[in-house]
Amino acid sequence: WSSDVCSSDLRSWDNELPWYIKHVENFEQLDDHACPKGTRIGFKYDSVMVNVPQYLTYLLWEAKSQGASVLQEELSHVNGLEAALKEATEIVNEKSNHKEQISCFVNSTGLGAMKLVPDGTMYPIRGQTITVAGQAKRITTINFKPNPENVKDAIVTYILPRPGSDTSIIGGTKQIGLWNGDPIWKTTEELLERAKPFASELLNE
């Protein structure tokens, strides 16, 4: 896939080319007139786009075909991580067909680690995206200047085609410390408005 990365703030690049230049193909810096309106510096290169739900389904199928088994159980966090791991070991030994000794557990509980470990340094970073009909022509990422009213919130717009699904993902947000997991309509409107100049094939002008 063709990928465009543009920024409205020259300072974000410190007058240097991005670090990944040696790891992508057909990299080129866009001329000023080729940069989308509102941006000051841009790059173009070939990249990879993965349909994540489809890929995860494939990985699960592949793991099962190699003999992996899937158990879905609920573990208590009340007595901490050590007790939860002990409980998980007992469940695996009881319900799994594998009799081999467990070599490791992977803690992928996300914010749940606050209570499970416990880890009081954990905090949320809220992201909101939109799935729209149609497949974008390219991968596009636009970095905007930080919001002076809240410098903790990263302002970035991205349009990601989802191959094989005739849909695309539009985002996004990076709101530090915001616990609200419900979609915010005002944020949805802002995301769509920011994406319009860069995805005319998906959004009405």
Salt bridges, closest charged atoms under 4 A:
ASP4 OD2 - ARG138 NE 3.71
ASP9 OD1 - ARG11 NE 3.11
GLU73 OE2 - LYS95 NZ 2.75
GLU193 OE1 - LYS196 NZ 3.64
